[in-house]
Each structure stands twice: as C-alpha cells, then as structure tokens.
Amino acid sequence: MQFGFQIGTKVLFGKGCLITNKALLNKFGKKALVVTGKGSAKASGALDDVEEILKEYKIEYSIYDKVENNPSLENVAEGGKIARELNVDFIIGIGGGSPLDASKAVAILAANDIEPLELYKNVFDNKPLPIIAIPTTAGTGSEVTPYSILTRNDMKTKMSFGNEDTFPKVAFIDAAYTESMSYETTVNTAVDALSHAMEGFLSRRSTPVSDALAIEAIKIFGECAEALIDNNIDFSVREKLLYVSMLGGMVISHTGTTIIHGLGYSLTYFKDIPHGKANGLFMREYLKYNYNAVNEKINKVLELFKVSTIDEFGDIIDKMLKNDINLSSEEIQLYASLTMKQRSTSYNAREVAEGDLIDILEKTFLSPN
C-alpha cells in the first residue's frame, strides 16, 4: 500500500467559529484584500463579521467584490493587479466556489506580476499571499483544496490549477453563513459536493484515506437527501451539507475529479447551467458507464444511499434537479471533444474514448426523461 496525503489548511468548523477564533486574522499582516462577489458575502453576514474583526485589530482592508459567477482569467487579473497596487499582506476569500477559487488566483498574482495564463504553469517565483477562506455555500469545498477553477474563454471551457502553496492557510466553516442561500442554490451546491466525493471515490487516483473521507461524505449526503427533495432544510441539515462539502474538497485535493466535471463544464460555459446541477445531471449515466470497472465501489455508493440499483439512485437525483436541457448533435459532439481535453478525464475509472462521452451525453439529453 502506497499513497501520499496532505491537507494544507487549518480548519475551524462550527457555529461562531470565526468570532471565537478571530485572533487568527491578526497573524497574517496589517493590510488585507477581501475577495468576493456582489451578493452572498453581505447577505450571509460573513462580510460584516470580517469587517468588524479587521477594524477591531486595526487591519487596513479593501474589498474587491467583482468576482463573476464563473471567474475568468481576465476577472482574476483585475483582482491581482489591485492586490499588487495596494501591497496587501493577505487575502480573505468570502463566498461560494467562485470567490474562493478567485482568491487563490489573486493571491498568486498579488505576489507575481505575470500574465494570468501563466497561472497554469503551477510554478511561481514567489509564493502566493496567505489566504483565509470563508465559504457561504456548501458545495465546492474550495476552502480546503489548492485548486482554482477558472473560465478559459480562449478554450471555451473551465480549467483548474493549484499546488501545495495555494491551499488556504485557514478555513472558517460555519453553516450559519449558508442560511441565506436559496433552495435552488442549496440543492445545486450540495450535489456538487456529492460529485466530488463520488468522483474521488471512483477515481483511478483514489487512496484508502481519500476513500474513507468519500464514504463518510456520501453517507451523510444520503442522510440529507430526503430533506433536500422536500425543501425541509434546517440548520442541522445545512451543517451536515457543509461537512459533506468540506470532506469532498479534501477528497478531490488528492484524487482530482473525473468525467462528470469535464462534461459539466460545457453545460456551464455554453448553457449557463449552475456547476452542481450540471454535474448532477450526468450521475446516472456516469455510474452505469463505470460499473464494470469499479462495480464494488458503485455498489457501496448504492448501499450508502439505501437503494439497490443505479436507476433508483438516479431517480433520487432527478427529484432534486430538473433536466430541462436540449442539446443538438453538434453541441454533443463539441462537448465530448472539449471533455477529452480535460486532464480529469484520464483519472476516470474506465478508460474513456470520445464516442463514450457522446453516448453519455445522448442518453442524458436525447432520451426521454
């Protein structure tokens, strides 16, 4: 048995964890840039709490609140330029996966005056600035991963980068900051967390440790499935979902993702489908496609969901997500082609050919639902 394992982020989990451990923010310098989007940081109360703490410790700060829903290279280049010009000491990312991912890119660009495309080299002259991560959604797990997933308009898709230096230094994970999410966003982000755990579990790069984390995440998600379907989501459910999200992030930090993410990126880029929903729509056919390669593991997933067939599992996901997407043959061909260019495709349990992806897309979007 051989494997490596590293989590580079100090995690503080629980209601009020930011306020209780606020002194940690005073350890990274005297000037910060808060990286966030337009809505969730303020609505959740996280931004107000952070500003109060920064003022208490007399830490100068500026707010960059222009992070897009799917941040592009151009978007993070702007944030990085501002961080360099302000000469900040550290970055505070607040929000869902987009602001947290953007904060990692901004932290690199703050310390390295490079073209944003050079982020994908993953080797930098200067280490990124320290990052504090505060999630306001329960989905990406970006608060505990080194990955930054950005839109590549030049390639018409999304691609990730990240190394051991891009793990956030501290993550404050408090379900109270997720209570302002809409029902739809709650479901979409939860399914994203499930996809991380499941893809990591079925990845060629899985390890005994990542499997243990993935099994726990899938189990807890299964316990929340009925509440998600019925829109009966109280604080205890939100805390469980945030725990699933954190575990899923820890899993993919070591395994990466597989074809679900590669296929889902095109739905997000071309159709503006939320990332988690895009992933969820492929789950039924993904499990069927990979069954012969990792049948014992897929049977374990079904067991954790307390179902006996992949279709029963798929029906649960279908109750959470509406498949209202129509794709043309030309779109299917393009999406399959773009997915083949993703590094994550090579991590899939079963070796993938472009024709296989076309088949998955056709079964998902051309068959009667």
N, C-alpha and C positions, 0 to 999 in steps of 0.2 A: 504494500500500500504506500503510494507516494502522492503527496499533494502539498501545495502551499496555501497559506491563509493569512490575510492581513485585513484588519479594519482600521483605517487611519483616523477615524472620527471619534471624539469623546461624545457619548450620547447621554443626554439627560431627558428622561421621559416622565411625563405625568402632569397633571393639572397644576398650574402655577410654577412650573419648573424654571421658567425664565426669571420671574421675580425672585424666587427663592435663591437662585444661583447668579444673580445679576452681577456680582463682583467679577465674574469671568470676563465680562465685556471690557473691564478696565485693565486687562492684561495684554491687550494687543496693540496699544498705542493711543494717541490722543487726537487722531483725526480719522473719521470713518466715512465711507460712501455706502449708503443704503441702496441696494439694487432691487427694484420691484416693478410690478405692473401698476395699472391705474386703479384697480379695484380691491382685490382680496386683502391686501396688507392692511388697508384702512378699515375695511368692513369687518375684518376678523378681530380687530383690537390689537393685533400684534405690533403694528407700526406705532400706535400710541404708547404701548408699553416700552418699546425700544427707545423711542424719543425721550420718554421720561427718565429712563436709566442713563442715557447718554448725557442728558442735561445734569442729572444728579452728579455724575462723575466728571463733569466739565469736559466732555469729549466733543470736539468740534465734529459736525457732520453735515453732509449734503445728501440729497435724495435724488437718485436717478430712477424716475418712475415711468420710463418709456419702453419697458420690455414688452415685446409683442407676444401674442398667444403662442406663436411658434418662432422664437427669436432667430433672426438671420445673422449671417456674418456681418452685414452692414450695421445691424442693430447693436451687436456687442462691440463693434469697432468704435461706435459713438460713445458707449459707456466707458470703454477702456481709455479713450482719449480724455474724457472728463476726469477719470481717476488719476491719470498721469499729471494732468494740468493742476489738479488740486493737491497732488502729492500726498494722498491719503496713506494711512498705515495699514488699514484692513478693510475688508468688505463684509457687509451684512446683507445676505440674501433673504428676502421675505416673500413667500407666496407659494404657488404651485411649482410644478416641474420647470416651467419656462423661466421664471425669475431665478430659481436656484441653479439651473443649468447656465443661464446667462452670467450669474455671479462668478462662476468658475472661469469663464472666458474673460470677463472683465478683470478678474484678479491676475490672470496671466498677462493681459495686455497692459495693465497698470504698471507692471514691472518690466515689460519687454515691448519696446516700440517697434512692433513688427506688423506686417500685413496680416489681416485676420485669417487668410487662407493658410498661413504658416502655423496656425494652431494645430493643424492635423499632422504636423511633423512629430508632435508629442515630445520634443526635446527643446528646452529653452535655456538661454544663457543665464537668466535669473529666475529664481523660484517665484511662484505666484504669491501674491499677498495672502495673509491668513483670511479664511472665510468662516463666518458664522452663518449657519443655516437654520431658518425657522420656517417649517412647512405650514401652509394653510390649507392644503388638500391632503387626502390620504390615498396616494396613488403611485407617484413616481419613485419614492424612496431616494430621491436625489440628494437628500440631506446626509446620506451615509454611503454614497457612491463617489467615485472620482470622475464620473462621466458627465460631459456636457454635450447635449444633442442639439445641434443647430441646423437650421434650414440652409441647404445649399442650392441657391437659385441657379447656379451655373450647372448643376447636375439634376435639377428638378426633383430633389428628394431631401431627406434629412440624414445626417451622418454624425457620428459621435467621435470625440477624442477624450483623452484623460490619462493621467499617470498617477503614481503614488503621491505626488505633491499636490494634486487637485482634490483630494479628499477634504471636505470641510474640517476645520480644526475642532469645532464644537457644533452639535445639533441640539436645539431645544425643541422637543417634540411634545406638543401639548394639544390634545384633542379639542380643547376649548376654542382654539384658533380655526378649527374646521367647521364649527357650528353655523357659520354664515353661508356655507355652500348651499347651492340649490340642490334639490333632489336629483336632477339630471346629472349635475357635476359630481355629486356624491357617488352615484352609480358608476358613471364613466371612469372616475379615478379609481374606484375600488376594483373594477375589472382590470384596469391597468396593473394594479398591484398583484392581482391573481395571475396575470400573464407573466409577470416577472418570476414569480415563484414556480409556476408550471413550466415555463420555457427553461428556466435554470435547472429544474429537476430533470428534464428530459434532454438537456444539452449534452453533447459529447464531452464538454469540459466540466461536467459536474464532479463533485468530490463527496466523500462521506460527510464532511462538515456542511457543505452547501446543501446537500440532500436533507440533513436534519433540520436546517432552517427552513427549507422549502416545504417539507412535510408539515411543520408547525404552521406555516403561513396558510397553506391550502386547507388545513383542518379548521383554522379559525375563520377563514373566509366562508367555508361551508356552514359554519355555525351562524354566520350573519346573512346567509343567502335569503332566507325567508323574510327577514326584516327589510332587506333591500327591495325585494319584489313587492312587498306590501306597503312600502314607504312608512315603516314603523321604526324610525331610526332615532333612538335616544342617545344620551351621552355615552352609555356603556358600549353601544354598538359602534359609535364613532371612535371610541378609544381602541376597540378591537381592530377596526379597519386601519387605524393609524399604525397599530402594531404590525398588522399584515404588510402594510406599505414599507415600514422600516425593515422587516425581515426580507421582503422581496428585493429591496435595494441591496441588502447585504449579500443575497444570493447572486444577483447579476454582477456584483462587483468582482465576482470570481468566475462566473460561468459565461457572462455575456448573455445576449438573447438569441433567438433563432428566427425562423421564417415568419412567425406571426408579426414580429416587429417590422421586418423588411417589407412584408406585404402591406402592413398597416400604414407605413409612411406615405405610400402613394395615395391612399384614401384621404389622408390628412392634407397632403400637399395639393392635390388636384380637386378634391371634393370638399375640403374644409370640415371633414369629419373629425370630431374630437379623438385624440390619440387612444384613450382607453376603449372607447366604443369601437374604433377601427380594429383594435387588437381582438376584442371580444367576438366580433363577427366571424373571425376565422377559426375559433377554437374547436368547433365540432369537426370540421374537415381536417384540421391540423392533427387532432388526436387519431382520427381514422387513418390518415396518411402515415403516421409514425407508429401505428400499433404493432406491426410485425417486428419493428426494430427494437422497441422497448415496451413490450406488452406487459411485463411485470410492473413496471413503473406506472404505466397508464391504468392498470387495474388498481394500483394503490390510490391514484387520484380519484377513481370512481368510488372506491371504498370510503375515502375521506368525505366524499360528497353524499355517501349513503345511497348510491344508485348502482345499478348492475350493468348498464350499457352506456356507450358513448352518446347515443341519441337521447337518453334520459338526461345526461349531463348537459348536452346541447340545448335541450328544452328549458332547463333552468336558466341558462344564459339568455336564451331567446325571450324569456319572461322579463328580463332586465333591460334588454336592448331591442329596439325596433330596427329590423333590417328593411330600410326603405330606399335602398340604393339600387340603381340600374346602371349597368356598365355595358358598353359596346364591345364588340370583339376586338376592335382596335385598342380600346383602353385596357382590356385584359392583357393583350399582347405587350403593351408598353409597361404595365405594372409588373408583369412577370420578368421582363427584361431588366427593369430597374432593380428588382429584388435580387436578381442573380449577381448584381454588382456589390451587394452589401456583404461586408465581412461576416456578419452574423449568420448568413446563410450556410457558411461552411461549418458552423457549430451544430447544425441540426442533427438529430439522432440518425435519421435516414438520409443518405446522400441524395442531393436534390438536383434535378435537371429542370430546365426552363419549362418543358412540357408538363412536368408535375405541378408547377405553380399555376400554369394556365388551367389545368384540371381543377385545382383547388378553387381558383377564382370563379370558374364557370359553375361549379357545384354550389358555391356560396351565393352567387349573384345572378345566375341564369336559371337555376332550378326553382320550382315553386316553393315558397316559404310556408 
